[in-house]
């Protein structure tokens, strides 16, 4: 049954249907709050950057909900800003990693709205 549901979700995503549940709404709010923490804590957030990058990149690549992906994309430039003050080489490496992730997801994405968000994020990462 799980495989049937998973296949249906993937089919819905390809057909342009955005999956919205209580869990996806909670994930969207949680990622939005994470972004606030990153913005406010700046360099104090550095000990958590590695785990956050792993989590956000996975969400951007694999999550079926475009709103959750959009919130995850919004965090990326703020992570670079937080790291930049104390570790410039790490900020450059993060930017390269984010650019590769975003280009990869844009090539696989079907929804034009999320493609626009990912390209805007790519622009912000480059700046």
C-alpha positions in Angstrom: 0.0 0.0 0.0 2.8 2.4 0.8 4.3 1.9 -2.7 0.9 2.6 -4.2 0.5 5.8 -2.3 4.1 6.8 -3.1 3.6 6.2 -6.8 0.3 8.2 -6.7 2.0 11.1 -5.0 4.8 11.1 -7.6 2.1 11.0 -10.3 0.2 13.8 -8.8 3.4 15.9 -8.6 4.1 15.3 -12.2 0.6 16.2 -13.2 1.0 19.6 -11.4 -1.0 18.8 -8.3 0.5 20.3 -5.1 0.0 18.0 -2.1 -1.3 19.9 1.0 -1.8 18.3 4.3 -1.6 19.3 8.0 2.0 17.9 8.0 3.1 20.0 5.0 1.6 23.1 6.5 3.5 22.4 9.8 6.7 21.8 7.8 6.3 25.1 6.0 5.8 27.0 9.3 8.7 25.2 10.9 11.1 26.0 8.0 9.9 29.6 8.1 10.7 29.9 11.8 14.1 28.2 11.1 14.8 31.0 8.6 13.9 33.6 11.3 16.4 31.9 13.7 19.1 32.0 11.0 18.5 35.7 10.3 18.5 36.7 13.9 21.3 34.6 15.2 23.7 35.1 12.3 27.1 33.8 13.2 25.8 32.2 16.4 23.9 29.8 14.2 27.2 28.4 12.7 27.3 25.2 14.8 24.1 24.1 13.1 24.8 25.0 9.5 26.0 21.6 8.4 23.0 19.7 9.5 20.7 22.5 8.3 22.2 22.5 4.8 21.8 18.7 4.6 18.1 18.9 5.7 17.2 21.9 3.4 18.9 20.5 0.3 17.0 17.2 0.8 13.7 19.1 1.1 14.4 21.2 -2.0 15.3 18.1 -4.0 12.6 15.6 -2.8 9.6 17.2 -1.0 6.3 17.0 -2.9 4.9 20.3 -1.7 6.0 23.5 -3.5 5.3 25.8 -0.5 7.7 23.7 1.7 10.3 23.8 -1.1 9.9 27.6 -1.4 10.4 28.1 2.4 13.5 25.9 2.2 14.9 28.0 -0.7 14.4 31.2 1.3 16.8 29.9 4.0 19.8 29.3 1.7 20.9 33.0 1.2 20.6 33.6 4.9 22.8 30.6 5.7 25.5 32.0 3.5 25.2 35.4 5.2 25.4 33.9 8.6 28.6 32.0 7.8 30.2 34.7 5.7 31.3 36.9 8.7 33.4 34.2 10.4 34.3 31.8 7.6 34.5 33.2 4.1 35.8 30.0 2.4 32.9 28.0 3.9 30.5 30.6 2.6 31.9 30.2 -0.9 31.6 26.4 -0.6 28.0 26.7 0.6 27.2 29.0 -2.3 28.7 26.4 -4.8 26.8 23.6 -3.1 23.5 25.6 -3.2 24.0 26.5 -6.8 24.5 22.9 -7.8 21.5 21.8 -5.8 19.3 24.5 -7.3 20.4 23.8 -10.9 19.8 20.1 -10.4 16.3 20.7 -9.1 15.3 23.2 -11.7 16.2 20.7 -14.4 13.9 18.1 -12.8 11.0 20.4 -11.7 7.6 20.4 -13.5 5.9 23.3 -11.7 6.8 26.7 -13.2 6.1 28.5 -9.9 8.7 26.6 -7.9 11.1 26.9 -10.8 10.8 30.7 -10.6 11.4 30.5 -6.8 14.4 28.3 -7.3 15.9 30.6 -9.9 15.3 33.7 -7.7 17.1 31.8 -4.9 19.9 31.0 -7.3 20.2 34.7 -8.1 20.3 35.6 -4.4 22.9 33.0 -3.6 25.1 34.4 -6.4 24.7 38.0 -5.1 
